[in-house]
Structures are given as structure tokens and as C-alpha cells.
Amino acid sequence: MSGFSAADTVYHKFPGVQKRFKLAFQMVAGLQSNGTNITKPLLFCCKLSSEARCRMGETSVGEAPWRADLDQKEEIRAYLDQLLASSAFTASRRRSQLLRYLVERALAVPAEPVTEYGIGLDVFRKPESFDPRVDATVRVEMSRLRRVLLAYYQGPGIADPWRLELPGRGYVPVIKWNGPPPVDRPDGFVDARPNWRGLGWCFVALLLVFSATVMLRRYAGSWHSSVSSVVVLPFENLTGDSKNEYLADGITEQLTDSLAHAPDLRVVARTSAFQFKRKGMDIRQIGKQLDADAVVEGSLRNANGHYQLTVQVDRSRDGYHIRSQTLEGGTQELARLEAEMTPIVLTALRPGGEQGPVRKPIDPEAYNLFLQARALRGDPSQDAFDRSVTLLNKAVELDPTYADAYAALAGVYGAEATDVASEPKPYAEKAIAAADMALRLDPQSAPAYAAKGMVDSLVFLSWRRGEDELRKALGLMPQNASIHNRLGVVLMAEGRFEEAIAEERTTVKLDPLATAGATLGLAYYMARQYDQALHEFLQVRDLHPGIAVIHTFIGSAWEGKGDYQKAMQEYQLALPKVPGAKAYIAHLLAVTGKEDEARKLAAELERPESGEAPNGFDLACVYGALGERDRAFYWLGQASKNSELWFVKVHPMLDPLRRDPRFAQFLRKAGFPS
């Protein structure tokens, strides 16, 4: 008889011991999959003395004066993770969040009061105007939770070692030990007889643990190898203060960036992950939509001047719970907690693998300022830029050795130089200076290399140097969607379309719900593959119907295909919100022989209503289509002054100028061999 069959026989023949063996299996599975020593569950099966069972069975959490010690808290939390991994709870994320919130409040020292109003704000994200007397959401969800718990303990959880109960009134859970009661003994009585039954149980437990270990070792490798992709969902801000949202978001981004260093683990980008913020969707749906094998969730709480940072890793295919842990520390220790969280998650996803880069201690206030600046990423306004620069400069003043803050500052200046500024070089120079400082402090700073690569190529037109720096960044952070995107743009500008398309495809794979498909479509467009370009542009439009600029890209693809009517329709759709669409319309009018209308629009483009400098590249395209080459090359010269020659080598709308001898001069000005 094999080890498993023998153990199975004993397990079913003696139902009185099933309860403890069941928990042993669960603990072994959880601990072994995390690379943890398996002796603890065996001891857990055998160690509970009558005195310990009596102490834990006398009073439940929530009934003063009992308080769980640290070990018991961890056992309760481990049991809670097990409970929330059951089918009764994986089907409802909101229900799971509510139960975890109530239990964590009860385990706090001292126990924190729970109110209907507080639950509404912390768990269900109600506004501060939430009135429990009018809105019955909390009462309804509590009633549902009570019914689910009752059904669970009458069915699959009947033999669980702990039991969670919610009284008919109030919000304090009762947490009871569900083990066998102690045997009463007269005072001073000592039973000297050997506890053969207890030893027998230990032997059977040992057999079960050994058999489980053999099976787990056999299958653990293949199980973990199946986790090839992960998404970090936005952490919940359960501090009770909406102003702390940036802390939870910042921790989410930091963890995402840390995981992106793993070369063989696809990490879904922040942009796509944050599409699910406050959606309360089942993780199985999220995993399927993002093609992610594992989902990381977490929360940040502030309990009596201490932070509690909880992280949980689940398998998305079936909601199986891999690991969870709660880290606690003072309000000045958030950076330390975040740094300790990363190896916990990596170990769950890649047991025995690399644990990620080790970060030095950071000044707490500098870290706080850094997270505030990160929360402004994606906001293109001048105010957001100014605030980011101010916050990051304060951070490096407080901690002059803070490499990540310098790298972030380089990224802010670099984005301004390449995306917004009409005179980009001063911002690009500041980006280079900040990046160089970051690399002096941390030669492995991928964001610093990425910032340098971006401005060296797109502003200073040193394409090869920029490419080398971006490839260094990818070598350090291979799962970062933004770096792949930037490298793809550089390769596209050089006319290396096959390589550019490969990079942009990787970007879309890492960031499937963002607008990365637009850049992939642009690569196809520059390669004159208009059908593929149109396909990508239309997908982005369907994902983000509110983004008006995508209509200019769709129109350019239709124009490239020769369907001018559809092209004009798309340009007109963009025009109310995208002033630059006027240049596309002017070009199309020139191509279709409506020269007078085209010249009229070109004259308007030369004198923008905004008062900003005209876009020389756009005007060169229009005048090239009109056959006015002298005017076209004049505006190319203006574009050269403002570093707007990125796509001069490859843009289809410049094709009428390519045979002119003057075109080779502009290729050299743009940093390309003629």
C-alpha cells in the first residue's frame, strides 16, 4: 500500500481526527508551495495541549478581556486566507473584503470600533456624504455575509479549526476555536500514562505530511512554472482617509516596477491594472481579460499610529490562494514595509528565484514626497508638471542619496521635453542631469537609463546612443511596457520596422487595456502596411472611444489606403477636440486636388490661434503635397530648430520630397545617414 493510500484509509476510518488532518493538509500545501519548512503544520497537528485548547476555547475574539497573542493572530489570519479562498467567497470580492476588514479590526490591539458609516467608506468606497439611515448597503451586505458564513459552517466548513460568527447586531466578529474541549482533571492530577492515542495521531499526521510532501515536490515545479504572468491590482486604501489614496497607489506601482525586473515573468502594466480600480470584479475574470496567471491584491490600513500592509497572491484560473501576509510598522516605516513586501510576492510566484534588487533605507518624508509625485504621472497639465518637479526636488533635498527620486525627476523632465514643450532642449538637459545623478547613486537604475535614452534619441537626435541606453534599461527591467514602447518608437524612426513592430507588440501584451496599440498601429503605418495599421487603430478606438486623437490616426490609414471619403470623416470627428487635425485635413485636400482650400488651411496653420509656434513638420507635409517644395523645405528647417524631425526618414506624407537633393541634408540634420 502506498503512503497516500495508507494515510487515506486511516483518515476515513477514524473521523474524529479528520478535522486536524484537513488543516494539516491545507497548511502543508500553502507552506510547501511558498518554500517554507513543512514541520510547522505537523507540530500544529500535535501541539495543542488541553491547557491551550481550554484557553482558546474559553472566550472568543471580540469578547473582552481575551486578546490573541501574536502566534494566534497569525493562525487566525492564515485561517481567514483559507476561508476566503473557498468557493463561497471567491465568487464575491466585496464579500471577502468586508469579512477581512471586520476580522482585522477585531485583531487590532486595542480592538478598533467598527461603525456602519466606517464600513461604508472603507469597504464600499462610499463618499463622505454617505448616510447609513438612507443607504442600506452595509446592512444588506452584512446580512448576506451572515447567511454565507452560516451555510459554510453547516457544509464544507463544518470541520474547520476556527469558526467566524457575526452576531445579529453589531459588527464585531466572534472568532472561536472549534477544536475538541479539554478533559477535566482534579487539581494537581498528573496522568503518567503514555498518550498512545495522541502518539498515534502524530504518527498518522506524519504519514500524511510525508505523503503530501512527496506529491507537492512532484508537482510544485510544474505548478509554479504555470505562473508566467501576473497583474498587481490597485491596493485598497483602508486608512479611513481618502487623502491617503496616493500611498496605496504608490505602493501598487512600486511593487509592479519591482516585479518587472523578473526576466521570465510577464507583468501587466500599471495603466491596464488600474482599469479595475474599485470595480470589485472576480479575479478569475480579471485574469482572463488580462491573460494573467496570478493576481496580487493588497490593502493599506492605519491602526493606532501603525501601518498594516496586507498583500495576497492568488491564482486567477480558479481563485486558488497562494499566499498572503500582513506587515506592520510605524507611520515612518512605510518604505521598509513596501521593500519587505516585494520578496514575499516574488517567493510566492517564483520559489527559490531572484528576489529583486535590494534597496537602501530611504528617508520617510522623502519617500512620502516621491509617492505624491508618482500619483501625478499621466496628468499632462502644466500644474501637474510643476508640482511633480517641486515634490521630487524636495525629496532629493531631504535625501541626497535617493536615486529613485532623481530617476523620477529625469522622467518628468524627459516627458515634458518629448511630449509637451515647444522648446524641448532645456528640459532635455535637465533630464540628462537628473538621470546622471541617479546612475551615480545607483548604476542599476533602469528608469534613469530610460529617461536618457528617450531624450538622447528624440530631442538630441542621437539615435544609436538613445537605443543603447533604452536597451540597458530593458536589460535591467525587461517587463516594463513603457521602455519597450520608447525603444519601438526609436526603431520606427530609424526605419527598422520589423524590430519596431516586435517591441510595440510586446508593449501591447504588457499593457493590453491601454493605448499602446496606437503606437503599434503607427509602426505599421510608417511601414506602409495600412491594413494592419487600421486594425490596430480601430481596436484602440473601441477600447477608448473618448480619445479623439485616434480618429486622426484612423483617417491617415484610410488616406494611405486611398479611401479619401472615410479619411475625411475621421479627420472631421477629431477636429472639435484636436486642433492638429486641421493639418491632416489640409494634407488630404491637397492630395485630392482641392489646392485653394488646402492653402487657406495652411495659412491658418502658420498662425495658430493658441499663439504657440506653428508645427513645421505638419506644414512641410502639406506644402509637399501641394508641390510647393521650397515652402516645404523652409518648414522642415523650422522643424529642425525645435527637434521635430523624429519621423522625417519614414513618414509617408513626406514621400513627395524624397527625390529632392535637399532631403538628404535634413536626414543628416535628423541624425540619420542620407
N, C-alpha and C positions, 0 to 999 in steps of 0.2 A: 504493500500500500504506500502510495506516495505521501510526502509530507502534507500536501494540501488535502488529500482525501482523508487522511487520518484526522487531521485537525477538523475537517468538516464534519466527520462523524461525531467527534466529541462535542463540537459546537451545538449540533442539533439534538444530541442525546441528553444534554444537560442544559435545559433552557434557562436555569437560574443564573448561569454565568454569561448568557448571551449579551446582556447589557454592557458588561465591561469589555468583552471581546470586540464588540462592534466599535466602541470608541477607540480601542487599541488599533484596529484596522485603519480607522479614519486618521488617527494621529500618525501612524506609520506612513500611510500614503502621503499625507501632507508634508511630514518632515523629510521622508526619504527623497521626495521629488525636489525638495529645496536643498538637498545636500547636507541635511542635518543628521547628527548622530541618532540612531534608532533606539538607544537604550532607554530614553525618557518615557516612551509610551509603555514599555514593559514595566518599568518602575511604577508608572501611573496605575497600571492594572493591579499591582501587588501592594502598593504602599499604604493605601488608605486604612489606617487603624480605626478601631472603634472610637477612640477619642476624637480623631479627626472627623470621622463621619458624624459624630454627635455634634461637634462644634459647627460643622457646616449645615447640619440638618435642623439645628435648633431654631434659627432665625434667618429670614431671607433678606436680600438686599432691599433697601427701602424701608425696613422696619428697624428704627434705632433701638439699641445703640450699636448693632452689628456693623462692622466695616470689613470689607475684604482686604486681605493683605496683598502684596504685590504679586505673588505667585498665583493666588486665587483670581486676581483681576485678569492676569494673562490667560488663565484657563477659561474664565468666563468669556473673554474676548475670542479665544480660539473656538469655543463652542458657538459663539454668535456667528463667526465666519462660516462654520459648518452649517448652521441653521439657515443662513441667508443664501447658501449655495444649493439648498433644496429647491425642488420644483415649485413649492408653494410660494417662494419669494423671488426666484429668478424671473418669473413672469411679470413682476411689477417692481420697477426700480424705485418708485415713490414709496411703496410699502417697505422696502428694505431700508431706505434712507430714514424713514420715520422710526423704525424699530432700533436701528443703530444709534440714532440721536437720543432716544429715551434711555437706552442702556448706558451709553457713555455719560449722560448726565447723572445717572444713578451711581456710577462708579467713581465719579469725581469726589475729591476729598477737600472740603466737606461736600456732600451731595448738593448739586445745584438745583434751585427751584425751577419747575417747568410750568409754563402757563400756555393757555390756548393761543394767546397772542404771539408769544415767543415761537411756538411751533409753526404758526402761520408764516412768520417772517423767515425763520432759519431753515425750515424744511421745504415749505411750499412756495418760497420766494414771493410772498405777498408784499405789497407796498406798505409803507409805514401807516397809511390811512386804513389799513385792514381793521375791520370791526367784527369780532367773533359773534357778536349778537345778531348780525345781519348775514354774514357769510358763514355757512355751516361746514365748510370744507374740512376743518380739523376734526370736528365731531364725527362726521361721516367716515373719514379715513380711520379714525381710532376705532370706530365700531367695526369696520371691515377687518382691521388688524386683529382685534379680539377674536372675531369669528375664525380667521385663518389660523391663529395660534391654537384655538380650541380644537379645530379639525385636525391640525398637525399632530397634536399630542394624543389624540384619540386614534390616530392612524400610524403613519410612518415614524413619528417621534415618540411612540409610547415607551420605548426602552432607552431614550436619551438620558445621559447622566445629569443634565441640568434641565430645569423647566422654567420657562419665562411666562409669567402671567400678568395680565393687565386688569386691575380691579375695575369694577363697573363705573366708578367715579375717580377722577384724578388722572394724573399722567405719570405716576411713579411706578415702574415695573417691579414686580416681585420676582426675585431670582432665587430659585430653590434647588438645593441638591436633591437629586431624585434617586440616590443610592439606597441600599438596604439600611434599616435602623440598627443601632448598636444593641448588643445583648447586655442587659442589666446585670451587674455583678455587685455583691456586697462590698462595702468599703474595705479596702485592704486586701481583697481577694486577688490572688495571682494564680492563673491557670498555667500549671507547669507542663501540661500535656502538649506534645508536638501538634501543631496545627496542620495535620495531614491534608485536610481539605483545602486549606489555603495554599499549601505547597503544591497540591495537585493543580489548583487553578493557575498558579505561577508557571508550572510545567507546560500546561496546555497553552497558556498565553505565550510562553517562549517558543513553543512549536509553531503557533500561529504567526508570531512576529518573524521567525526564521523563514517560514514558507512565503510570507508576504514579501520579505526582503528579496528572496530569490526571484520571485516573479517581477518585482519592481526593478531589480537590477537588469532583468532580461528585457523589460520593455521601456525602461526610463529613457534610454538613449533615443529610441525611435520616437517616443512621445515628445521629448523636448525638441528633437530636430524638426518636429512638425510646426513649432512656433518660429516661423520665418518672418513674421511681420507683426507689428504692434502699433496701437494708437493710444496716446495719452489724452484722455478726456479732460476737459477743464475741471480743476479741483473745485469742490464746493466751499464757498465762504460761509462757515458756520460760526463766525466770531460774534455775530449779533450786530455788526456794524457794517453797513453797506460800503462805507468808505474804505474798508479793507479788501475790497474786491481785487485791487491790483496785486495784493500779496498772493492770493490764491492763483490768479492768472500768471503771475511771475514765476511761481513755483512750478506750475504746469509747463511753462516754456523752458525753464532751466532743465527740468527732467527730460523734456523732449530733445533738447540740444545735447544733453549728456548721452542719451541713448543713441543719438545719431552718429556717435563715434564708432559704434559697433559695425564692422565691415559687412557682416553677413545677416544683419537684422534690418529689414525694411521698416523705417519709422515714418508713420504718416505725419505730414507737416502740420504745424500749428493751425494754419489757415483752414484746412479741412476739418481738423479735430474740433475747432471752436464753432463749427456749424451746428454742433449738437449741444451747445451750452444751454442749460435749463430746459432741454427738450424732454428729459425723462424717458428716453427710448430704451427698449430692451437691448442689452449688449449684443445679443445674437443678431439683431437687425443691423446694429451699427457695424459689427464685424463683417457682415455680409456686404453692406454698402461700401465699405472702405477696403474690402479684401484684406482684413486684418485678422490674424490668428488669435491674438491676445489683446485684451483691453485693460488699460490701467486707469483706475479711478482713485480719487482721494478727497480729503477734506482738511480744512484748517479750522481749529477751534481755539478760542481764548478762554481758558478756565482759571479764574482766580489769579491772574497775572502770569499764567503759564500757557504756552502754546502746545496744542496737541495736533500733530501732523500724522494723519492716517492715510496709508496707501494700500491699495488692494489690486491684485493681479488676477484676472480671470481668463479662462479660455473662451473665446467667443462662439465656437462651434456649438457648444452645449451648455455654456454658463458655468462650467466646472471651475471651482475656486482653487487657484494655485497657491496663493499666499497673500497674507495681509499682515500689517504691523502698524502699531501706533508708537510714534516717537514723541517724547515730551521734553520741554525745556523752557527756560525763561524767555521773556519777550525780546531779549537781546541775543537770543541764540537761534534765530530762525535760519540764518545762513548755515549753521552747523547741522541743524535738523535736515535741511534740504540736501546737504552734502552726504549725510549718512543714509538718506533715503535711496540715492541712486544705486549703490551696490546691492541693496536689498532687492530692488526691482531686477537688476541685471542677473543676480543669482537665481531668481525665480525663472527668468527667461533663458538664461544660459548658465546652468550649473557648472562650476569649475572653469568658466571662461574669464575673459578680461573684465576687470571691474571698473573700467573707465579711468579718466585722468584724475589724479589726486590734486585737490585744490588747497591752497594755503588758507589759513584763517583770514576772515575779512572783517573790517570794522563794521559793527552792526548798523550804524547810521548810514554809512556809505552803501551798504547792501540795500537798505531801505530806499535810498535815493535811486540806486540802479534799477530796482524793480519799478519804481514810479516812472522812470524814463522808458522802460520796456513797454509799459502799458500804453504808451503813446505811439508805438510803432503801427504803421498802417494809416495814420492820420496825416494827409498831405498838406494840412494847413500851415501857414506861417507861424501861428501861435503854438502849434504842437512842436514845430522845429525849435523855436526859441526856448520853450520850456524844457525840451529834451536836452539841449545844449547846456542850459543853466543847471539842471539836475546832475548831469554827468560831470560837469566841471566841479560842482560842489563835492561830488563823490570822490574824485581824484585828489581834491584838496584835503579831504579828511583822511584818505588812504592813498598816498602817492604810489604805492606798490600794487594797486588794484588793476591788474592787466585787463580783466573783462570790461571794466568801465572805460578804459582807453579804447579798447576794440569797439565797444558800442558807440563811443563818440566818433570814431572813424567811420562807422557805418552810417551814422546820422548825416555827417558831412558829405559822405560819398553819395548817399541817396539824393541829397539836395543838389549836388553837382551834376548828376546824370539824369535826374527826373524833372527838376523844377527850375533851377536857376538859369536866367538868361545869360549870365556871365559866370560860367561854372568853374573857371580855373582857381579863383581864390578859395572856394570851398574844397576843391580837389586837393589843393596844397595842405589845407588843414587836416583833411582826411589822411593824407600820407603821413603827416607829422604825428598824429594820434596813433595810427597803426604802427609806425616805427617804435613808438614808446611802448605800446602793448607787446610787441615782439621782443624788445629788450627785456621786459619783465617776464614774458612767457613765450619762448621760441616756438611753442606748440599751439599758438593761438590761431585757430582756423578762421574765426571772424575777422581777425586783423589781416591775414593774407587775402581774404575775400574782398575786403574793402580796398586794399591796394590794387588788386587785380582789376576791380571794377573801374577805378578812376584812371589807372595807368593805360588801360585799353580805350575806354570810351571818352575820356577827356584829353589825356596826353597822347592818345593815338599810338601808344607803344604796344601793339597788339601781341607780339610774341612774349614780351615781359609780362603783360597782363595775363596771358594764357598760362604762363608758368606759375604765376602766383595763385591763380584760381585752381590749378591742378594740385599745388601744395595744400591749399585749403581742403580740397576734396580728399586728399590722402589722409588728412587728419580727421575729417568729418564726412565720411563717404555717403551718409544718408541724409544730407542736408539739401532740401529741394531748391532753396534759393541759390546755392552755389552752383548746382547743376544748371539752373536757369541762366545764370550770368555767363557761365562758360559756353552754353549753347548760343547765346547772343554773339559772343566774340567769334566763335567758329563760323556762325552765319555771316557776320560782316566780312570775314576773310574769304567767303565763298566755299567753305568746306561743308557743304550742305549735308552730306551723309552723316558726318560726325555731329553736326549741329542738331539734326533731327533725332539722333540717338540720345543726346543729352536732354533734349526737350521731352522726349518720350519718358525718360527716367523722371524728369520733373513732374510730369502728369501722373505717373504711377505713385510718386511720393505724396502728391498734393492733388488728389483726384477731384475734389469738390471746389477747388479754387479756379482762378482764371488762367492757369498755366497753359491750358490748351490754346490760348490766343497766340502765345509765343511759338508754340509748335506749328500752328497754322501759318504764322508769319514766316517760319523757316521754309515751309512748303511753298509759300507764295514767292519768296525770293528765289527759290529753285525752279520757278515757273511750273510747279505742279499744282495747278489751280483747283482741280477737283478735290485733291486731298486737303488743300488749304480751306476750301469752302466747308468740307466735312467738319474740320476741327473748329472753325469759327461758329458754325451753326450749333455745335454741341455746347460751346461756351454760352451762346445766346440763350439756349434752352435752360441751362443751369442758372444763369444770372440774367434774366430778362430785363432787369432795371439798369444794366450797364449800357449806356447809349453808344459809347465809342466803338463797341463791337460791330455796329452797323457800318461804320466806315471800312472795317476790315472785310466784312462780308461783301460790301459793294466793290471793293478793289478786286476781290476774287472773281466776282461776276464780270467786272470790266476786263480782267485778264482773259476770261473765257469768251469775251466778245458779246455777252448779253448786256447791252448798254441800258436797256429799259429797267431791268432788275437792279443794275448798279445804281442808277439814278434814284430809284425808290429807296434803296438802303441809305444813300447819302442824305436824302431828304428826311428820313427818320432820325438820323443822327443830328442834323443841323440845329434844332432848337436847343440842345444841351451841349453840343460840341462845336464851338466856333471854328475849329480847324477843319470841319467837314466842308467848309466853303472852298478850300484848296482842292479837295477831291472833286467837287462839282465843277470847278473851273477847268481842271485837267480833263474831265470827261467831256465837257463842252468843246474843248479844243480838239480832242480825239474825234469827236463826231461832226466836226466841221462848223460848229457854231462859234466862230472865232470872235465876233464882236462881243457876244455875251461873255466869252472866256476872258477877253482883255478887260472888260468892265470889272469883273470879279477880281482879276489880278491886280488892278489899280487899287481896289479896296484892300486887298491883302497887303499891299505895300504900305498902307497907312492904317494899321489896326486901331479899332476903337478903344482898345484897352490901354493904348499909349505905349505898349511894350515894343521892342524891336521886332520887325517882321521876320518870319521864318524863311531864311534864304533858301533852304533845301526845297521847301514846298514850291516857292516861286520859280526855282530853277526847273522843276518838273513841269510846271505849267508852261513856261516860255519855251522849253524844249519841245513840248507837244505842239505849240503854235509855230514852230520852225524858226523862232527868233533866238538864234544861238548866242549872239552877243549878249543879249539880256540874260539868257540862261547862265552863261559863264560869269557874268557880273554877280549874279545872286549866289552862285556857288562860291565865289570869293568871299561874299559876306558870311556865308555859312561856315567857311573855313575859319574865320575870325572867332566864331562862337563855338567851335568844336562840334559842328552839327553835320559832320561828314561821315557818320558811322557807316551808312549803307550805300555810300557812293559807288562802291565796287560792284554791288549786286542788285540794286533796286531796279525793277523792271521799268519804272516810269522815267528813268534816265537813259533808256536804250537809244533814243534819237540822238544823243550827244556822244556816243561812244566812239564813233569813227572820226570825230574831230581831233586833230593833234593836241589841242589844248586839254583834252580829257585826261591824258596821261599825266599832265602836271598836277591835276587835282588828286589823282590816285596817289602820287608821291606825297602831296601835302597831307593826305589822309593816312599816311604811314604804310601804304601798300606799294609793292614793286609794280611798275607800269607794264 
